[in-house]
Amino acid sequence: MIVDMSYWTRVFRRILYVVFTIVGLFLAFKLSIFYMPFLVAFIISLIIEPLIRLIMRKTKFTRKTSSIIIFVIVSAIILGSLIWGIITLFSEASNLLQGLNFYFDKAYSKFQSFITSFDFDKIKVPNEVLGILQDSTGGILNSISIWVREFLNGLIGVVTSIPEISIYFVITVMALYFICVDKVYILDQVEHHIPSLWVKRVGKHLRDLIKTLGGYLKAEATLILVSFVISLIGLYLFKIVGLNVEYPLLMAIFIGFVDALPILGSGTVMVPWAIICGLNGDLVLGIAIIVLLIVLSTARQFLEPRLVSKHIGVHPIFTLIAMYTGFKVWGILGLLAGPIILIILKNVFASLIDGGVMKTIFDKRESKRKRDSY
């Protein structure tokens, strides 16, 4: 039996290419966390780039002058929002932490009263099952209470670390300034230091990937910001008119985070919240939350087609798998990172996916066809 070494060499190279790419993505994610201020500056620069070009087009200013104008405005907004956010988050997180036991005790008593008032004899539920249900409910609520307490303690620790936040803020602002003002120079320098062979072979593919991923990040960041701002304004209006909204900033952040997750959305938070309010007798707040959800959904449906020119392009089940995998590997942050890595893999391995991954790697006829085409 003659072994076709050239065939197995091609198979080995393709498998090695896949492995190196996945390892590279893992390292890139770790580096992006390490260099988070620069990543944030890059995403902000993508969002404000149209404003810079608009000023250049309308006023005939140079890119540097236009960038400085937008940079000053954006920096002032970020600084003001940061100061207000730190003060408000500290206040709301501290108040919620102090009253956390009260809320979970109230939730547990509500559930116990429901168990007591409901006639389980009609559906013939054994008493053993009811006992297990009551015990497990207490355990679940206790686990949630511990998780929320740890999260709030961590949040308070973050917002009170003023020196560290100041360093991150200064580095982010400086990086944003250089990216906006010297964008052309930075791109030229990167291209200058990359071998010309790499530029020819990888350049177009890399530009397409950056365009797709950058566009996705820009669109998602804009949509998250819109969801957060609308939620924040709506919840503060509810609080001003006397409705029982105790933690508007925390809830707006939570809604914005959940709205950023593919498949899920703001309704995942707001619908249960409205139902709980209605069951507690606060029907006005429940209706107000549903109205706010309608406003949010309408704004997102209006903006999303204009911001997202290309969708992820995969079935929701694969997006869900990517979210779950990211969650298991990196925790809560992985819920956002999973779909992003999925987009990168889809673009990098587009030819493999189109031809069938295993079929393209191991099919001899495919290898022969490609070899003959060369």
C-alpha positions in Angstrom: 0.0 0.0 0.0 1.5 3.3 -1.1 0.9 6.3 1.2 0.3 9.6 -0.5 2.5 11.8 1.5 1.6 15.0 -0.4 -2.0 14.4 0.5 -1.4 13.9 4.2 1.0 16.9 4.2 -1.8 19.1 2.9 -4.2 17.6 5.5 -1.7 18.3 8.3 -1.1 21.9 7.1 -4.8 22.6 7.1 -5.3 21.1 10.6 -2.3 23.1 11.8 -3.8 26.2 10.3 -7.0 25.7 12.1 -5.3 25.0 15.4 -3.0 28.0 15.2 -5.9 30.3 14.3 -7.9 29.2 17.3 -4.9 29.5 19.6 -4.2 32.9 18.1 -7.8 34.0 18.7 -7.5 32.9 22.3 -4.3 34.9 22.8 -5.9 37.9 21.0 -8.8 37.8 23.4 -6.5 37.7 26.4 -4.4 40.6 25.0 -7.6 42.6 24.3 -8.5 42.3 28.0 -5.0 43.3 29.0 -5.1 46.3 26.6 -8.7 47.1 27.2 -8.2 51.0 27.2 -6.9 50.8 23.6 -9.7 48.5 22.5 -12.3 50.9 24.0 -10.5 53.8 22.3 -10.6 51.9 19.0 -14.4 51.2 19.3 -15.1 54.8 20.2 -13.0 56.0 17.3 -15.2 53.8 15.0 -18.3 55.4 16.4 -17.2 59.0 16.0 -15.4 58.6 12.7 -18.5 59.6 10.7 -18.7 62.8 12.8 -15.1 63.6 12.0 -15.7 63.1 8.2 -18.9 65.2 8.4 -17.0 68.2 9.9 -14.3 67.8 7.3 -16.9 67.7 4.5 -19.0 70.6 5.8 -16.2 73.0 7.1 -13.3 72.0 4.9 -11.1 71.7 8.0 -8.2 69.3 8.0 -8.6 65.9 9.6 -6.5 66.9 12.6 -8.6 70.0 13.3 -11.9 68.1 12.8 -10.6 65.3 15.0 -9.6 67.7 17.8 -13.1 69.3 17.8 -14.9 66.0 18.1 -12.3 64.6 20.5 -12.8 67.6 22.9 -16.6 67.2 22.8 -16.5 63.4 23.3 -13.9 63.5 26.0 -16.0 66.1 28.0 -19.1 63.9 27.6 -17.2 60.8 28.7 -15.6 62.6 31.7 -19.0 64.0 32.9 -20.7 60.7 32.4 -17.9 58.9 34.3 -18.1 61.2 37.3 -21.9 61.0 37.5 -21.8 57.3 36.9 -19.3 56.6 39.7 -21.3 58.6 42.2 -24.7 57.2 41.2 -23.4 53.6 40.9 -21.8 53.7 44.3 -25.0 55.1 45.9 -27.4 52.6 44.2 -25.1 49.5 44.6 -24.6 50.4 48.3 -28.4 50.8 48.9 -29.2 47.6 47.0 -26.6 45.7 49.0 -28.0 46.8 52.3 -31.6 45.9 51.3 -30.7 42.7 49.5 -31.8 40.3 52.3 -35.1 42.1 52.5 -35.8 41.6 48.7 -34.9 37.9 48.7 -36.9 37.3 51.9 -39.9 39.0 50.3 -39.5 36.9 47.1 -39.3 33.7 49.2 -42.4 34.7 51.3 -44.3 35.4 48.1 -43.4 32.0 46.7 -44.4 30.3 50.0 -47.7 32.1 50.0 -48.3 31.0 46.4 -47.5 27.4 47.4 -49.9 27.6 50.4 -52.8 29.2 48.5 -52.6 27.0 45.4 -54.7 23.9 45.4 -52.1 21.2 44.4 -54.6 18.5 45.1 -56.3 19.2 41.8 -53.2 18.3 39.9 -52.3 15.5 42.4 -48.8 16.7 43.3 -47.2 14.6 46.1 -46.2 16.3 49.3 -42.7 15.0 48.9 -42.4 16.9 45.6 -43.8 20.1 47.2 -41.2 19.8 49.9 -38.4 19.4 47.4 -39.8 22.4 45.5 -39.8 24.6 48.6 -36.3 23.5 49.6 -34.8 24.0 46.2 -36.5 27.4 45.8 -34.8 28.5 49.0 -31.5 27.2 47.8 -31.8 28.9 44.4 -32.7 32.2 45.9 -29.8 31.9 48.4 -27.4 31.1 45.5 -28.7 34.1 43.5 -28.4 36.3 46.6 -24.7 35.3 47.1 -24.0 35.9 43.4 -25.6 39.3 43.4 -23.9 40.3 46.6 -20.5 39.3 45.2 -21.3 41.3 42.0 -22.3 44.4 43.9 -19.3 44.2 46.2 -17.1 43.9 43.1 -18.9 46.8 41.5 -18.4 49.0 44.6 -14.7 48.0 44.6 -14.4 49.0 41.0 -16.1 52.4 41.3 -14.2 53.3 44.5 -10.8 52.6 42.9 -10.5 56.2 41.7 -6.7 56.1 41.0 -7.0 53.0 38.8 -10.0 54.4 37.0 -8.2 57.7 36.4 -5.2 55.9 34.8 -7.5 53.9 32.6 -9.4 57.0 31.6 -6.3 59.0 30.8 -4.8 56.2 28.7 -8.1 55.6 26.9 -8.5 59.3 26.1 -4.9 59.6 24.9 -5.2 56.5 22.7 -8.5 57.9 21.3 -6.8 61.2 20.4 -3.9 59.5 18.6 -6.2 57.1 16.8 -8.5 59.9 15.6 -5.8 62.5 14.7 -3.1 60.1 13.2 -5.2 57.4 11.8 -3.6 57.5 8.4 -0.1 57.6 9.8 -0.8 54.6 12.1 -2.1 52.5 9.3 0.9 53.4 7.1 3.3 52.5 9.9 1.6 49.1 10.5 1.7 48.4 6.8 5.4 49.5 6.6 6.5 47.0 9.3 4.6 44.1 7.8 6.4 42.0 5.2 5.2 42.8 1.7 4.4 39.1 1.0 2.0 39.1 4.0 0.4 42.3 2.8 -0.3 40.8 -0.6 -1.6 37.4 0.7 -3.3 38.4 3.9 -4.0 42.1 3.4 -7.3 41.9 1.6 -8.6 39.1 3.8 -7.5 41.0 6.9 -9.2 44.2 5.7 -12.4 42.3 5.0 -12.2 40.8 8.5 -11.5 44.2 10.2 -14.3 45.8 8.1 -16.8 43.1 9.1 -15.8 42.8 12.8 -15.2 46.6 13.2 -18.6 47.2 11.7 -20.2 44.7 14.0 -18.6 46.1 17.1 -19.4 49.7 16.0 -23.1 48.8 15.4 -23.4 46.8 18.6 -21.8 49.5 20.7 -24.1 52.1 19.2 -27.2 49.9 19.7 -26.1 49.2 23.3 -25.6 52.9 24.0 -29.0 53.7 22.5 -30.7 51.0 24.6 -28.9 52.2 27.7 -29.7 55.9 27.2 -33.4 55.2 26.4 -33.7 52.9 29.4 -32.0 55.4 31.7 -34.1 58.3 30.6 -37.3 56.3 30.8 -36.5 54.8 34.2 -35.6 58.2 35.6 -38.8 59.7 34.3 -40.7 56.9 36.0 -38.9 57.7 39.2 -39.6 61.5 38.9 -43.3 60.9 38.4 -43.4 58.8 41.6 -43.2 55.2 40.3 -41.3 52.7 42.4 -38.0 52.6 40.5 -35.3 52.5 43.1 -32.2 51.7 41.0 -32.6 53.3 37.5 -28.8 53.3 36.6 -28.2 49.7 37.7 -31.3 48.5 35.8 -30.4 50.5 32.7 -26.9 49.0 32.7 -28.3 45.5 33.1 -30.8 46.1 30.3 -28.1 47.4 28.0 -25.9 44.4 28.7 -28.6 41.9 28.1 -29.7 43.8 24.9 -26.1 43.4 23.6 -26.4 39.6 23.7 -27.5 38.0 20.4 -30.7 36.0 20.5 -31.6 37.5 23.9 -32.7 41.1 24.3 -34.1 43.8 26.6 -37.4 41.9 26.8 -35.6 39.1 28.6 -35.3 41.5 31.6 -38.2 43.8 31.2 -41.0 41.3 30.6 -40.4 39.4 33.8 -39.9 42.7 35.7 -43.2 44.0 34.4 -45.0 40.7 35.4 -43.5 40.8 38.9 -44.6 44.4 39.3 -48.1 43.4 38.2 -48.2 40.4 40.6 -47.1 42.7 43.5 -50.0 45.0 42.8 -47.9 47.8 41.1 -49.8 47.6 37.8 -48.9 51.1 36.7 -45.2 50.4 36.8 -45.7 47.1 35.0 -47.5 48.8 32.2 -44.9 51.6 32.1 -42.1 49.1 31.8 -43.9 47.4 28.9 -44.3 50.8 27.2 -40.6 51.5 27.6 -39.9 48.0 26.1 -42.0 48.9 23.1 -40.1 52.2 22.7 -36.8 50.3 23.0 -37.8 47.6 20.5 -39.0 50.2 18.0 -35.8 52.2 18.2 -33.7 49.1 17.8 -35.8 47.9 14.8 -35.4 51.3 13.2 -31.6 51.6 13.8 -30.4 48.0 13.4 -30.9 47.8 9.6 -29.1 51.1 9.1 -26.2 50.2 11.4 -25.7 46.5 10.8 -25.0 46.1 7.1 -24.1 42.4 7.6 -25.6 40.1 10.2 -23.6 37.3 11.8 -24.8 35.1 9.0 -25.1 31.8 11.0 -28.1 30.0 12.5 -29.1 31.1 16.0 -28.3 27.7 17.4 -24.6 28.2 16.6 -24.7 31.7 18.1 -26.2 30.2 21.2 -23.4 27.5 21.3 -20.8 30.3 21.0 -22.4 32.2 23.8 -22.5 29.1 26.1 -18.9 28.2 25.2 -17.7 31.8 25.9 -19.6 31.7 29.2 -18.0 28.4 30.3 -14.5 29.6 29.4 -14.6 33.3 30.4 -17.7 33.8 32.5 -20.1 36.6 31.9 -17.8 38.4 29.6 -17.7 35.3 27.4 -21.4 35.8 26.6 -20.3 38.8 24.5 -16.9 37.4 23.4 -18.4 34.1 22.0 -20.4 35.6 19.1 -17.5 37.9 18.3 -15.1 35.0 18.0 -17.7 33.1 16.0 -17.7 36.0 13.5 -13.9 35.9 13.2 -13.9 32.1 12.7 -16.6 32.4 10.1 -14.6 35.0 8.1 -11.2 33.3 8.5 -12.5 29.8 7.5 -15.0 31.0 4.9 -13.6 28.7 2.2 -13.5 25.7 4.6 -17.1 26.4 5.8 -18.4 26.8 2.2 -16.9 23.5 1.1 -17.6 21.7 4.3 -14.9 21.7 7.0 -14.1 18.0 7.2 -14.8 17.4 3.6 -12.4 20.2 2.5 -9.6 19.0 4.9 -9.8 15.2 4.2 -11.5 14.8 0.8 -8.9 13.6 -1.8 -11.0 14.6 -4.7 -11.2 18.2 -3.4 -7.5 18.3 -2.9 -6.9 16.9 -6.4 -9.4 19.4 -7.9 -7.7 22.4 -6.3 -4.2 21.1 -7.3 -5.4 20.7 -10.9 -6.9 24.2 -10.9 -3.4 25.6 -10.0 
